[in-house]
Amino acid sequence: MDYDDLLANYLDEHYTHARTHEALRAQIVGILTAAALVVIGWAITQSLAHTQISVVGVGVIAIGLLSWRLTYLHTNRIDAHLDAARTIRDNLDGRLTRAPGSISIADARGAFRAKKRGELSRTWYLMSVVVTCSGLAISLYGTAPTFSRRVWQYVVGVFGAQ
């Protein structure tokens, strides 16, 4: 096995790891989003007091933040593996002899990137943000009666009873 074969194997290894992290990121966000929806669905079917609703909201916020953090970590790992693969690929591309008129791997990648629209990783972040905001909304709903009563008492205390 010569040096180019070793580099090609190492390139395949980095691409495999990047695909694995992509799949894990999708699975984790899907599972945590489903868990948040189950918790929200359970809370809707119960007759919970407002303070209990707030606790459910805090739990959903925690699920959303965990989802965001794991999305960040997997995206970081994907980028690291792809950067390493690009470095190896560029090295191999410069060393390989090609038939006249054929394109390089870098040219093929450039053509793909020119046509690609949007970033899939933003979708995973968006799902995590939606879960976190849902938890925030549930928490605010749970604290609304207590909060509005305290604000009213403050207003009456400052301006006097009318």
Secondary structure, DSSP 8 states (H G I E B T S, - for coil): --HHHHHHHHHHHHHHHHHHHHHHHHHHHHHHHHHHHHHHHHHHHS---HHHHHHHHHHHHHHHHHHHHHHHHHHHHHHHHHHHHHHHHHHHHHHS---TT---HHHHHHHHHHH--S-HHHHHHHHHHHHHHHHHHHHHHHHHHHHHHHHHHHHHHHH---
